[in-house]
């Protein structure tokens, strides 16, 4: 279902789909309370926390990706973490969120689950004066969908560490990095299946293992290290890893050490997730046939590193890039591609103000996705509604309560006043966060993410199927 089609018949759908909370809940005396219920005929759980001094604003929280192949509890969540939950409740915000109807890649249903959850909150608690959506990782993409719906019930949206490139670009950039490893590092004669797994989790795990082993085997060899850097550039891996100091911008050897260390986790987690996405959309929606890998590297933030390591190793970079281009042969399933576009892409046509928050060194949702998101919003003519802030940190979604609360309050001020003013200015946002007494803030005053390389729109990589 297209995000835009979610609103069609919504009033009827909502009226028929819920609620398991007590009808008397709205008549209870004010006070700190938690309300629970279900929507989707019981398939989706939701939970709300309401402070005694509710300020009238409710935060609709969309949680991140829960792999169907990991034993993660299928429970409702209404905040990114306990400390942030309490800090928001202390400031008078009500919080509500759902479990979604299933685990896995739920972009086909999650936005509707959240809309039904919001309506259930209204029935059980009361009418909010404002609704702000907050989302984490995949939930950031869900939040982005909600912010684009015509007639959206939201007043503002805060996607954090969001997959704002959408599902198609997500698989395409991962395919590019995996293709580079398969062609340049995996021993000749070893076949690696890179896409179209038809639900075969064992096959995708075997591919991830083969790719990871190839990276490990290449780490002590100058030629191998240069090629690791090339694959890591295409995979948008940070050049900084846990357990090490942030490398100097010109310390290319330390940077490739960091990239090699992260490939094990990146491939072991993100590549099996391809099975969830392919299963949801009915086939493989990604491709690299026709992609010009030389054009991609020209735009990469890591280009200088890759070129320096290739020179030091005495390797011909142009020859390797030509090889990647000539051997790129994965094509998408057309029906799966159209389904993925319809259910998990953003148009940029914002209906409400959006403030996005992202860490600068994110192994799972590369910060470059925010460059792509800003470009999408700009093309739609809605850039006046978008502000972005970046936190200098190595992590995926590890924001401090100070950073998250300050971002919520800045968005709330934008909605209340009708203009951005200085509240969302990164320097002011960082200062406001520091003053909250909720921990440190590392929001950067001036930061622009590098070019996103997973775009198949024609500007960089190749044809859009």
N, C-alpha and C positions, 0 to 999 in steps of 0.2 A: 504494500500500500504506500503510495506517495505521501510524504509528510503533508503536502498541501491537501490531500484528499481526506486527511484525518478529521477535518472540521465538517466534512459533508455528513449530514445526518447526526451530528454530534449530540444535539439536544436529546434526540430520541434514544441514542445509544446510552447516554449517561443515565437517563431516567430508568432504563431497564437493567442496568448492570450492577448496582450496588444496593445496600450497604450493610455490613454486619455489625456496625457500632450501634449502641443503644440509641433509639430515637429521642430518649429523654436527655441525651448528653448535652444538647444545646441549652437546656433549661437549668443545668446544674449551676450552683453559685461559682463565681469566679475564684480561681485559686490555681496553684501549680497542678497540672494534671496531665496524664497521658491517655490518649484515646487510640484505640486500635480497631481495625476492621478489614474487610476484603472487598475487592471489586472483581470484575470478570467472572461472575458467578462463583466466586471463591478461589479463583486461580491465582490472584494477586493479593498479597497482604500489604497493608499500609499501617503506618504508625505516625502519630502526631504528639508533640510535646508543646504544651501551652503554658507560659509563665503566668503568675498571678497578675502581674502588671503588663499584660499584653499590649503592645503599642499599636496593634492593628495590622502590622505587616506580617505576612506569612512567607517563609522561605520554602519553596518547593524543591527538594533535593533529589537529584538523579545520581545514583551510585554508578560505579565503574563496572568494567567487564568482569564477569565471573565465568571462567572457562567451564564448559560442560564436562570436561575431563578431569577437573580438580575437585576434591571434596570440600568445596566452599559452601557454607550454609546458605540456603535460599531464603533469606530473611529480609524484612523491610529495614531500610536505613533512612534516617532523616538528617544526617550530618556527616561530614568527612571523618570526624574523630570525636572522642568524648570531650576533650578539652575545649575544642571549638564549639561543640554543642552547648556546653555549659556557659561559655562566654557569650554566645548569642542569646541564650535564654536570660542571662543576667541583664542583657540590654533590652529586654522586652520583646524579642522576636519569637514568634511561634514557628515551629519546624514541622514539616510533614514530608514523607517520602514513602516509596513503595519498594517491593521486591522485584518488580516486573513479573510477567507471567511465567517466565522460565529463565534458566541460566543460558549462557552462551551469547552469541551475537544477536541481540534482540532489537535491532534498529527498526525492524518492521512493525513492532508493537509497543516499544517502550514509551514513545511520546504519548500514545493514546492511553496507556496505563497511567501515566502521570496526570493527564487531564482528568481521567476518572477519579484518581486519588484526590485531586484538588476539589473536585465537586463533592466527594465524600467528606472531605474536611469541612466544607461549607455546611453540609447537612448536619454534621455532628457537633461542630464547634461554633459556627457563625460566619457571617460574611466579613472577609478581611477588607481593610481599606486599601491595601496594596499587596500585590503578589510579585515576589522576586524569585526567579528560578536560579538555582545554584547546581552545578554539575561537576563531577570528577571524571577525568579520563574519557571512557566511552560515554559516561553520563554528561560530559561536556558537549559531546556531539548531540546527544539527546536535547540538551538545553539549547543548543544552536538551532535545532529543528523547531522547538517550541517558539523561539524568538522570531521565526519567519512565518508562522502560521497566520494567514489573514484572519482577523477577528480573535487573535490570541488573547487569553485571559491574563497574560503576563503584563506587568508594568515595566519590567527590566530583567536582564539576564546576566549571570556571572558564570561563564564556563571556565573551569580551572583545569590546567594540564590536558586540555581537550583534544580529541582526535578531529580537529576542525578541518582536516583535509578530506574527510569522508572515507567510506569503506573502499572505494575503488583505488584511490591513490595510496591508501594504507597497504593494500596487497601489492600494488605495482612497485613501490619503492623497496619493499622487502624482497620482491622477486629480483630486482636489479642487483642488490647486494648478494643474494644467494647465487644468481647467475655468474657473477664475477668469481666467487669462490669455486663454483663447479667447473668453470672453464680454466681458471688460472692456478688453482691450488689442489684440487682433487686429482689423484693419480690418473693418468690416461688409461682409458679402458673401463673406468668405473662409471656406470650410469647413475645419474641422480635425477629422480623425478621431482620437479620443482613446483608443479601445480596439478590441479584436477585430480584430487585424491578420492573423490566419491565416498566420503565418510570414513575412509580407511585411516584411523589414527595411528596404527602401527606403521603404515607406510610413511606418513609424514614425520613421525618420530625417527624412523630410520634415516630419512633424508637429512633431518636436522643433526643427527649424530654424525653422519658422514661429513657434512659440512663443518661441524665443530672440530672433528678429528683432523681435518685438513688444515684448519687454522692453527691448531696446536702444533702440528708437525712442522709448520712453516715458520714458527716464531724465532728460531735460532739461526735462520739463514737470511742474509741481506736481501736476496731476491724475493724470498717468501714474505719478509716484512714489508717490502715495498708493495707487494700485491695485496697483503692484508690491509694496508692503508688505503689502497684504491677501493677494495670491497667495502671497507668501513665508511669511506666517503659516500658511496652510493647508498649505504644503509643508514646514513646520518648518525653514526655512533659518536658520542661525545669523546673528546680527546683528553678525558680526565676520568679516572676510575676510583672506586672506593678503596680506601687504605693507602692512598698516595696523595702527596701535595699536588695542587693544581700545577701542571707543567707550564714552563715558560712558553710564550707563543712561538718561539723558534726552536724549542727543544723537540724536534720531530721524533727522535728515538723514544723519548718518554711518552710522547703522544701515542705512538703506535703500540707501545706496551699497554697503555690504557685501553686502546681499542681492541687489542687481541684479548685482553682479560674480559671484556664485556661481550664478546661474541658468543661465549658459551651460554650466558643467560639470555641474550637477545634471541638466539636461534632456538634455544630450548623452550622458551616461552612463546615467542611471537609466531614461530613457524607452525607449531601445532594448532594455534588459534585459527589458522587458515581453514582447518576442517570445519570449525564452527561457522565461519563466514560462508564457505562454499555450500554447506548444508542449508543455511538459511536462504540463500539466493538461488539454490538449485543448480549449482555448477561453478565453474571457474570464471570469475569476472575480470581476471588480470591478464596482462600480456606484455611482452617485450619485443615481439616481431615488429621491425621497422624503427626501433629506437636507435638513435645515434648517440653512442656512449661518449664519443669525443665531445659532442655538444653539451652533454650533461656535465662532464668534468670541468669544462670551461666556466661553468656557473657555480662550481662547488666552493664552499668556504675552505675546504681542505686542499684545494688545488696546489698551493705552494708546498705543503707537506708531501703530497704524493709525488710531485715533480722532483723534489729534493731527494727523497728516498730512492726513486728510480735512477736518478743520476749517480747516487752513491753506490748503487748496486750494479751499475753498468747495464741496465735493462732498457729496452726500447719501449717507451710508454705508448707511442703511437701504434706500434705493432699489437700491443695488448688491447688497446681500445678498438682497433680494427677487428681483432678477433672477437671481442665481445659483441660488436655490432653485427658481424657476419654470422655468428652462431645463435643470435637471438631469434628464437623460433616459437615461443609460446604464444598462442592465440586464445582469445576468450570464447567462452560459450555465449553466444549473442543474447539468448534469453536471460541467462544469469547476469550478464552485464547490465541489461536494461533494468532488471529487478534491483540490482545493487544501486544503480543511479537513482531509481525511484524511491528507494527506502533509506539510503544512507549517505546522500550527498547534500550539501548546502548550496543554496542559490545566492546567498549574500543579501537577499531582499529583506533586510531587517524591518520589523514592525515596531520594535521597542529599543530603548538604549541597551547596549551590550558593553560590558567591561570584561575583557578576558585577562587571565592571569596564568603565567607559565614560567617554569624554571628554565634556566639557560642551558643546562646540561642534563637532558632527559633521554634515557636510553630507550624508553618505550613509546613516548610521544615526542619526537624530536621538536625542538623549539622552532625549527624552520616551518612547521605546519602553520604557525601564526602569520608568517609572511604570505603563505598561500591564502589563508583566511582573509587577511586584510585586502589582498588583491581581489578576491571574490566579492567582498563587500563593496570595494571601490567600483568594480565593473557594474555592480547593480545600482550604483548611485546612492548608496546608503552610508557612505563613510562618515558622515556627520554624526551618526548614531553609535559609532564604534570607538572605543578607547582600549588600549592594550598596555599592560604592565608586565615587567619581567623581573624575576627574582634570581639573583646570582647564587645558584646552588646546584649541586650534583644530586639529582634524585628524580623520581617520577612521583609527582603529587605530594611531595613532602613540604607543605607550607606550614608556617607557624600559625597558631591562633591569631596572633597580632596581624599578620598579613591578610588572613582571610576575613577577619572582622573589619579591618580597615577598608577592604575592598567592598564588603557588603554595605558599610555605612556610606562610602562614596557613591555607590550605585543608588542607594536609597535617597541620598541628597539630590542626585541628578533627577530622579523621578519627582521628588517633591518640588524642586525649583523649576524644572523644565529646561535646564541648561547644565552643561558640564561644569562651567566655572573652573576652579582650580582643584576641586576635590579629587579628580582622577588623574591630575598631573602626577607623574611618577615620583617626583621629588617631594611633593606635598603628601602623597599617599604614604611614602616611606616614613616621613616625619610623623604623620598621624598614627601610623602603626606603632612606632617607637613609644609614643606617648600613652598607649593603652595599658601598659603594664602587663602585657600578655606574652612577653618574650621578645626576642630579637626580630629585626626586619632587615632583609637584604634586597629590597626593591631598588632597582637601578635607576638613576636619574636620566640616563641617556643610553638606550640600547635598541638596536634594530636587528632582528634575526636575518640570517643569510637566506639566499634563494632556496626555495623548496625544489628538490630535484625529481620528485615523483609525479609531477604534472605531465599528463599525456595530452594536453590541449593543443600541442603543436608548436608552442613557443620554444621548448627545450628538447624534448625527447623524441617525438615522433607522432604518428597519426593517432587520432582519437577514433576508436572503432565505433 
